[in-house]
Each structure stands twice: as structure tokens, then as C-alpha cells.
Amino acid sequence: MTFVLQEIVIGLTLGAVYALIALGYTMVYGIIELINFAHGDIFMIGSFVAIILLNLQGARGPLNGWALIAALGITGLGAMLFCGALGLVVERLAYRPLRNAPRVASAIATIGFSLVLEDLAKARFGNGTVPVPPIFPAVTYTLFGVSVRALDLVVIMLAVVLMALLSMLVRRTRLGRAMRAVAQDREAAALMGVNPDRIIMLTFFIGAALAGAAGFVFGLEQQQTIFSIGLQSGLIAFTAAVLGGIGNITGAMLGGVLIGLLQSLIPIFNNLFPGLELDRWTNALVFGILILLLVFRPAGILGRAEPEKA
């Protein structure tokens, strides 16, 4: 039982990272109904930006007190701002010129941008893994025989807080009302005084900034990153967004947590059925869920099927 609970804690932490990436996917799709395939690589860039910022601050080992808080704040905010700016570049170069073109054209453009980001990261940092300075102290708490790292709690709380803030932004602010108006009818929103271009830009910025936060905490968790992590994690986070109901903020969070739990519980079944070697099929199971979901419930768990706009 202790082993199961331990794996659940790991799954919740991993799911929180997926949820942060999935929130960015669902933000952009909810407004313009476009999948930004460069989003996963923006997450990857965020992890490398965090390394650069930590090195600039001279953070090489565990920190404590205000030094830790300052390093986390500066690095996290810096990664979010840089990735948010990168999201604006994607919007300006890969989406806006093709706004009136078929959707597949914009999708292909974001795929091309994704490949550019991967190659830039590979050229700058190489093909291998790059270590992330372990600035977080190795503090653990034990509850009912389960060890929980302080870092795990921080990652989970960060994901919950950002989801809550994003939900409040969309539902209770003037900007959020403008976002919902543009998502519902762009032309009508423009007639009511809303600037659709500005709203779309802010949406790309916020979604990419969330990917930057995810890249930062991912690096702290894994203590390493690599240029190819954006493709795999981005696809899994996209699956999480679809699972929860793409375009639904709560659904993105739910999908991320469910997939994180699925990946963490596979070792349990692997111990029960060692001959199946299920740990080798983790990604196949995740994407198998995506296929089944698209077949039987395309709108996701919390999504609602809507008629296609004319």
C-alpha cells in the first residue's frame, strides 16, 4: 500500500507539470481553435532559460531562506516572460499572416516553428542532457510511511494556483470577458469595441508563459533537460488537454493529473505482471487513450460537443 501511495505522489507531481503545459494548449485552442504545435518546444526552451538564469545568479547548489525564494522568483518569472515573448513571436510569424488561410496552413507553420526551436536548442546546448542546478534543498516529509519532497509540494501547489488564477482571469475580469467574446464570435466582438488582434496576442503570451513555468519546474524536478523533451512532453500534454476537454481550463488540469497518475501506476502493474513489461509501453498506452477518446468521446471528459462554425 505504501508503494502505491508513493507512486500516486509521483503521478500527481508529474501530472501537475503536464497540466501546466496543457493549460497553454487549451488557452490558444479556446480562442482561435488552433493547436499550437510549437507549444511543447516553448516548454523545452523554458527549461533551458531557467538554466541560464540560475547560472547568471551563481546558483550552483541547494539554497535556503530568502536566497532560495529570490532564485525561484527571478528564474520562474524570467522563464515565463521569455517564453511569453516567444509565444508572441509564434503568433506574429506563424499565425497572423495565415489567419485567413485554411487551418492546416497555420498548423503546419507552428510545426515548422517547433523544428526551428529544437534545432536552435540543439545548436546551443548540444544533443545530450544538460544538468539543471539543484537549488532546492532535499527536504522530505513522511506521512503514513510515504515520503513527499518539499519540491513536489511546491510543483503541485504552483499548478493549482496558476490554474485558479487563470480561471479567475477568464471568468471574472474584463480581459476574460473579451477573450470569451472573441472565442464565441470574433467579428461581433470587434463591432462591440474588442480588439481581436490584441486578445489573440495576449492569449498566446499567457499560454506560452504557462509553458515557461512548466519548463522551469520540470527542470527542478528532473535536474536535467534535453532539446528533444518538448516533443514528447508536448504530445502527452496535448493528450491531457484533449482528455479533459480541450478549451476547458479545469479539464486541462484534470487530464494532466490523470495521465500523470496513469504513468506512475504502470510500475505497480508491472510488478504484478512482470512478464508483460508494461513500463516499455507507457507512451503507447497514453496515446492509445487519445485514440480511444477521439473515437468515443471527441469532446473529452469535461468538454461539450459544439456544432462547427460556419
Secondary structure, DSSP 4 states (H G I P E B T S, - for coil): -HHHHHHHHHHHHHHHHHHHHHHHHHHHHHHH----TTHHHHHHHHHHHHHHHHHHTT--S---HHHHHHHHHHHHHHHHHHHHHHHHHHIIIIIGGGTTS-HHHHHHHHHHHHHHHHHHHHHHH-SS-EEPP--S---EEEETTEEEEHHHHHHHHHHHHHHHHHHHHHHHSHHHHHHHHHHH-HHHHHHTT--HHHHHHHHHHHHHHHHHHHHHHHHHHHSEE-TTHHHHHHHHHHHHHHHH-TT-HHHHHHHHHHHHHHHHHHHHHHHHSGGG-GGGGHHHHHHHHHHHHHHH-TT-SS----PPP-
